[in-house]
């Protein structure tokens, strides 16, 4: 009987986690905003504001990769001799960027840059996929590469999440390289 109680408890925890993920994804998609969040009023056509350029709305050079971990946006640059990882919106450091470094090396070897506004996420970056996607969206990402194993975090997500950004799921590093640079 205790095993059944334990399974019920685990199932309730999973259900609560899924409901929180769904809630966050709905907020990312602009649905289900809390009542205290007021939507901005339309801006008059004659009003000209200085545009804020999002962190990911940049041209990506050969050997560069953008990625997100938590609320931080990183740019990894590999020039053949050294790897530089720059936090674009804070001072936190990232521990594991081996996948992004591999992508940057491949970019340099093939002399091809990634498409602009592209983010590559690794298994380590998607421990909280809803937060990572929210940051990607807010900072202007158009295409996000996500490990296949993180797909379960999108169960119950709003249908329009795929229209906000192009989400590409990869099963392993080889498939990711083929998706980014084409198979040869």
C-alpha positions in Angstrom: 0.0 0.0 0.0 2.9 2.4 0.7 4.2 1.9 -2.8 0.9 3.0 -4.2 0.9 6.1 -2.0 4.4 6.9 -3.1 3.4 6.6 -6.7 0.4 8.9 -6.2 2.6 11.4 -4.5 5.2 11.3 -7.3 2.4 11.7 -9.9 1.0 14.7 -8.1 4.4 16.3 -8.1 4.8 15.7 -11.8 1.4 17.1 -12.5 2.2 20.3 -10.5 5.4 20.7 -12.4 3.7 20.3 -15.7 1.0 22.9 -14.7 3.8 25.4 -13.9 5.6 24.8 -17.2 2.3 25.2 -19.0 1.6 28.5 -17.1 5.1 29.9 -18.0 4.8 28.9 -21.6 1.4 30.6 -21.8 3.0 33.7 -20.4 5.8 33.5 -23.0 3.2 33.2 -25.7 1.2 36.2 -24.4 -1.6 34.2 -23.0 -2.8 34.0 -19.4 -1.0 37.1 -18.3 -1.5 37.8 -14.6 -4.1 40.5 -13.8 -1.5 42.8 -12.3 0.4 42.9 -15.7 -1.1 45.7 -17.8 -0.7 45.4 -21.5 0.8 48.5 -23.1 -1.4 50.9 -24.8 -0.9 51.4 -28.6 1.9 53.8 -29.4 0.8 56.7 -31.6 2.1 56.6 -35.1 3.9 59.9 -34.8 5.8 58.8 -31.8 9.4 57.9 -32.5 11.3 56.0 -29.8 14.9 55.0 -30.0 14.8 51.3 -30.8 16.2 48.9 -28.2 18.3 46.3 -30.1 17.8 42.9 -28.6 20.9 40.9 -27.6 20.3 38.2 -30.2 19.4 40.4 -33.1 22.9 40.6 -34.4 24.8 39.2 -37.4 26.6 36.0 -36.3 30.1 35.8 -37.6 32.0 32.6 -38.5 33.1 30.9 -35.3 30.3 32.5 -33.1 27.5 30.9 -31.3 24.8 32.4 -29.0 23.3 30.4 -26.2 21.1 31.0 -23.1 21.5 29.5 -19.6 19.0 30.6 -17.0 18.3 34.3 -17.6 21.7 35.0 -19.1 22.6 35.3 -22.8 26.1 34.2 -23.9 28.1 34.6 -27.0 30.9 32.1 -27.6 33.6 33.0 -30.1 36.2 30.5 -31.3 39.0 31.9 -33.5 41.1 28.8 -33.9 43.4 29.3 -31.0 41.2 30.3 -28.1 37.6 30.3 -27.0 36.0 33.4 -25.5 32.6 33.2 -23.7 31.0 36.5 -23.1 27.9 37.1 -20.9 25.9 39.7 -22.7 23.5 40.7 -20.0 25.3 40.0 -16.7 28.3 38.8 -15.0 27.5 35.1 -14.3 29.8 32.5 -15.7 28.7 29.3 -17.5 30.4 26.0 -16.6 29.7 23.8 -19.6 29.7 25.2 -23.1 31.4 22.2 -24.9 28.5 21.8 -27.4 28.5 25.4 -28.4 32.3 25.3 -28.7 32.0 22.3 -31.0 29.5 24.2 -33.1 31.8 27.2 -33.3 34.7 25.0 -34.3 32.6 23.4 -37.1 31.6 26.9 -38.2 35.2 27.8 -38.5 36.2 24.6 -40.3 33.4 25.0 -42.8 33.9 28.7 -43.1 30.1 29.2 -42.6 28.3 31.2 -40.0 25.1 30.2 -38.3 21.9 32.0 -39.4 21.4 35.3 -37.7 19.3 35.3 -34.5 20.0 31.6 -33.9 20.5 30.1 -30.4 22.0 26.7 -29.7 20.9 25.1 -26.4 22.6 22.0 -24.9 21.2 19.6 -22.3 22.7 21.7 -19.6 21.0 24.8 -20.9 17.5 23.4 -20.9 17.0 22.4 -17.3 14.4 25.1 -17.3 13.3 25.2 -20.9 10.3 27.6 -20.4 12.7 30.2 -18.9 15.3 29.6 -21.7 12.6 30.1 -24.4 11.3 33.2 -22.7 14.7 34.8 -22.7 15.3 33.7 -26.3 12.0 35.3 -27.4 12.5 38.5 -25.4 16.0 38.9 -26.8 15.1 38.5 -30.4 15.9 34.9 -31.3 14.2 33.6 -34.3 15.6 30.0 -34.4 16.4 27.8 -31.4 18.0 24.4 -31.5 17.0 22.2 -28.6 17.9 18.7 -27.5 15.2 16.2 -28.2 15.3 15.1 -24.5 13.9 18.5 -23.5 10.8 18.1 -25.7 8.8 16.7 -22.8 9.0 20.1 -21.1 6.8 21.5 -23.9 3.9 19.1 -23.2 0.7 21.2 -22.9 2.5 24.3 -24.2 0.3 26.8 -26.1 0.0 25.9 -29.8 1.4 29.2 -31.0 4.8 28.7 -29.2 6.1 27.3 -32.5 5.0 30.5 -34.3 6.9 32.7 -32.0 10.3 31.1 -32.9 11.4 28.2 -35.0 12.2 25.4 -32.7 14.4 22.6 -34.0 14.9 19.5 -32.0 18.1 17.4 -32.4 18.8 13.9 -31.0 22.6 14.0 -30.9 25.6 16.2 -31.8 26.0 14.7 -35.3 22.3 15.5 -36.1 22.8 19.0 -34.8 25.8 19.6 -37.0 23.9 18.3 -40.0 21.0 20.6 -39.2 23.3 23.6 -38.8 25.7 23.1 -41.6 24.1 20.4 -43.9 25.4 16.9 -44.3 28.3 16.2 -46.5 
